[in-house]
Amino acid sequence: MRQGAAEPGRPWQVYLLRCEDGTLYTGISPDPAKRFAAHASGKGAAYTKMHKPQALLACEVIGGYGAALRREAQLKRQPKLRKLAWAQDPAGLPRPAEGADWLNRKVPKKKRRRARA
């Protein structure tokens, strides 16, 4: 199957994986269970080759490929605790078009201290 194509009648989904080292991986697929198996066998993304996936935490049915890419990008910008909250209840967190301002809010970066010379 080529990039951006799903089987007819099968919508795209955003999924969240927990890796063995405790990190999280966010991706999209029309079949997250099949994609998880690919990641687990080392044939998924480069990130999951180095950080072996342990569990599929959550999936959210999105619909189209473009909408799934946008939702994935929104989730990837969030800190770990917000991603875990989303994993507890993906349907409970509205999409930006429905007024979810927390998902679009930029997370402030920590200020780095300059090393003294």
Contacts in CASP RR format, 6 or more apart in sequence:
PFRMAT RR
TARGET T0000
AUTHOR 0000-0000-0000
METHOD contacts of the structure
MODEL  1
MRQGAAEPGRPWQVYLLRCEDGTLYTGISPDPAKRFAAHASGKGAAYTKM
HKPQALLACEVIGGYGAALRREAQLKRQPKLRKLAWAQDPAGLPRPAEGA
DWLNRKVPKKKRRRARA
1 7 0 8 1.000
4 65 0 8 1.000
5 65 0 8 1.000
6 12 0 8 1.000
6 30 0 8 1.000
6 64 0 8 1.000
6 65 0 8 1.000
7 30 0 8 1.000
10 30 0 8 1.000
10 31 0 8 1.000
11 30 0 8 1.000
11 61 0 8 1.000
11 62 0 8 1.000
11 63 0 8 1.000
11 64 0 8 1.000
12 28 0 8 1.000
12 29 0 8 1.000
12 30 0 8 1.000
12 61 0 8 1.000
12 62 0 8 1.000
12 63 0 8 1.000
12 64 0 8 1.000
12 65 0 8 1.000
12 66 0 8 1.000
12 67 0 8 1.000
12 68 0 8 1.000
13 28 0 8 1.000
13 29 0 8 1.000
13 30 0 8 1.000
13 31 0 8 1.000
13 32 0 8 1.000
13 59 0 8 1.000
13 60 0 8 1.000
13 61 0 8 1.000
13 62 0 8 1.000
13 63 0 8 1.000
13 68 0 8 1.000
14 26 0 8 1.000
14 27 0 8 1.000
14 28 0 8 1.000
14 59 0 8 1.000
14 60 0 8 1.000
14 62 0 8 1.000
14 68 0 8 1.000
14 71 0 8 1.000
14 72 0 8 1.000
14 75 0 8 1.000
14 90 0 8 1.000
15 26 0 8 1.000
15 27 0 8 1.000
15 28 0 8 1.000
15 29 0 8 1.000
15 32 0 8 1.000
15 35 0 8 1.000
15 36 0 8 1.000
15 56 0 8 1.000
15 57 0 8 1.000
15 58 0 8 1.000
15 59 0 8 1.000
15 60 0 8 1.000
16 24 0 8 1.000
16 25 0 8 1.000
16 26 0 8 1.000
16 27 0 8 1.000
16 56 0 8 1.000
16 57 0 8 1.000
16 58 0 8 1.000
16 59 0 8 1.000
16 75 0 8 1.000
16 83 0 8 1.000
16 86 0 8 1.000
16 87 0 8 1.000
17 24 0 8 1.000
17 25 0 8 1.000
17 26 0 8 1.000
17 27 0 8 1.000
17 36 0 8 1.000
17 39 0 8 1.000
17 48 0 8 1.000
17 53 0 8 1.000
17 54 0 8 1.000
17 55 0 8 1.000
17 56 0 8 1.000
17 57 0 8 1.000
18 24 0 8 1.000
18 53 0 8 1.000
18 54 0 8 1.000
18 55 0 8 1.000
18 57 0 8 1.000
19 25 0 8 1.000
19 48 0 8 1.000
19 51 0 8 1.000
19 52 0 8 1.000
19 53 0 8 1.000
19 54 0 8 1.000
20 51 0 8 1.000
20 52 0 8 1.000
20 53 0 8 1.000
20 54 0 8 1.000
21 51 0 8 1.000
22 54 0 8 1.000
23 51 0 8 1.000
24 57 0 8 1.000
24 80 0 8 1.000
24 83 0 8 1.000
24 84 0 8 1.000
25 39 0 8 1.000
25 45 0 8 1.000
25 47 0 8 1.000
25 48 0 8 1.000
25 51 0 8 1.000
25 53 0 8 1.000
26 72 0 8 1.000
26 75 0 8 1.000
26 76 0 8 1.000
26 83 0 8 1.000
27 35 0 8 1.000
27 45 0 8 1.000
27 72 0 8 1.000
28 62 0 8 1.000
28 65 0 8 1.000
28 68 0 8 1.000
28 69 0 8 1.000
28 71 0 8 1.000
28 72 0 8 1.000
29 35 0 8 1.000
32 56 0 8 1.000
32 59 0 8 1.000
33 56 0 8 1.000
35 44 0 8 1.000
36 53 0 8 1.000
36 56 0 8 1.000
38 44 0 8 1.000
39 45 0 8 1.000
39 48 0 8 1.000
39 53 0 8 1.000
40 48 0 8 1.000
40 52 0 8 1.000
40 53 0 8 1.000
42 48 0 8 1.000
42 49 0 8 1.000
42 52 0 8 1.000
57 84 0 8 1.000
57 87 0 8 1.000
58 86 0 8 1.000
58 87 0 8 1.000
58 88 0 8 1.000
58 90 0 8 1.000
59 90 0 8 1.000
60 71 0 8 1.000
60 86 0 8 1.000
60 90 0 8 1.000
60 91 0 8 1.000
62 68 0 8 1.000
62 71 0 8 1.000
71 95 0 8 1.000
74 96 0 8 1.000
74 103 0 8 1.000
74 104 0 8 1.000
75 83 0 8 1.000
75 86 0 8 1.000
75 103 0 8 1.000
77 106 0 8 1.000
77 107 0 8 1.000
78 86 0 8 1.000
78 103 0 8 1.000
78 107 0 8 1.000
79 107 0 8 1.000
82 102 0 8 1.000
82 103 0 8 1.000
85 93 0 8 1.000
86 93 0 8 1.000
93 100 0 8 1.000
93 102 0 8 1.000
93 103 0 8 1.000
94 100 0 8 1.000
95 103 0 8 1.000
96 103 0 8 1.000
96 104 0 8 1.000
END
